[in-house]
Amino acid sequence: MAGMALARAWKQMSWFYYQYLLVTALYMLEPWERTVFNSMLVSIMGMALYTGYVFMPQHIMAILHYFEIVQ
């Protein structure tokens, strides 16, 4: 039972990855180029998430102070 669920999950993830390759046209690249692109994408997304996590509370508080929602 668990093996079938794992196999189905793996098949679904493979399908999502294939769709990602098709939508971004990465299927035309060689494996090393795909690796470089994916590494850069993960790095940029990670930095964006980290920056949002660190700086968004400050900006939200500044906006709330500006509109006098928080004193």
Order of alpha helices (4+ residues) and beta strands (2+ residues): alpha-alpha
